[in-house]
Amino acid sequence: NRAKLKSLMQVGMVVSNFKRAIEKYFYKYHISPIKVVEYNSDIIENMRIYGKKKNFSMTNGFFDIGNINFEIIKPNSKSIYTDYLSEYGEGIMHHLKIEVYDYDKAIEYFKKLGVKEILHGESLGEIGKNLWTYLDTREILGFIIEIVKLDPTFVARKPNYIMNKKNKTKEDKTIFRGVSKVGI
């Protein structure tokens, strides 16, 4: 009973200065749109940090490069993100979100390997909810993974705001075409 990893969905990075980080991607690299979402206990149920029930909040910016989503995370309360910032600093890869074939089997498999859950939540959409769990796989993989159980009926909530260049000029076009490799 192995955890079958399907595909890379997202690269997550933690920052202390959210505005500076997303403005760099928007203005310097012309990445658009960037969707900004404030997460807290109003839209995330069953929050756990290091296996214990605890609420947290964060501001996240999401954008795509090719078919990979990037997530810029600014912690607004004590969590694994503030711990990571203290230990490693900002702007480096925090986690990879990896799609799995079977969420429950993957959780069971990693538990058997002794991998600890370090963050968990259930994001409430306009309709449905998605489950996500961060696993501390740094010793076996060299990085933290996030796995998800996606609700097929899930309809995402509207972002708090969107940074978007509606009338892009030739100079506004992003220089990035896609992601071919993530170095660890």
HELIX and SHEET records of a PDB file:
HELIX    1   1 PHE A   18  GLU A   23  1                                   6    
HELIX    2   2 LYS A   24  LYS A   28  3                                   5    
HELIX    3   3 ILE A   80  TYR A   88  1                                   9    
HELIX    4   4 TYR A  103  LYS A  112  1                                  10    
HELIX    5   5 ARG A  138  LEU A  141  1                                   4    
HELIX    6   6 LYS A  170  ASP A  172  5                                   3    
SHEET    1   A11 LYS A  52  LYS A  53  0                                        
SHEET    2   A11 ILE A  44  ILE A  49 -1                                        
SHEET    3   A11 GLU A 117  LEU A 124 -1                                        
SHEET    4   A11 LYS A 129  LEU A 135 -1                                        
SHEET    5   A11 ILE A 144  LYS A 149 -1                                        
SHEET    6   A11 MET A  93  VAL A 100  1                                        
SHEET    7   A11 LEU A   5  VAL A  14 -1                                        
SHEET    8   A11 ILE A  68  PRO A  75  1                                        
SHEET    9   A11 MET A  58  ILE A  65 -1                                        
SHEET   10   A11 ILE A  34  TYR A  39 -1                                        
SHEET   11   A11 TYR A 161  MET A 163 -1                                        
END                                                                             
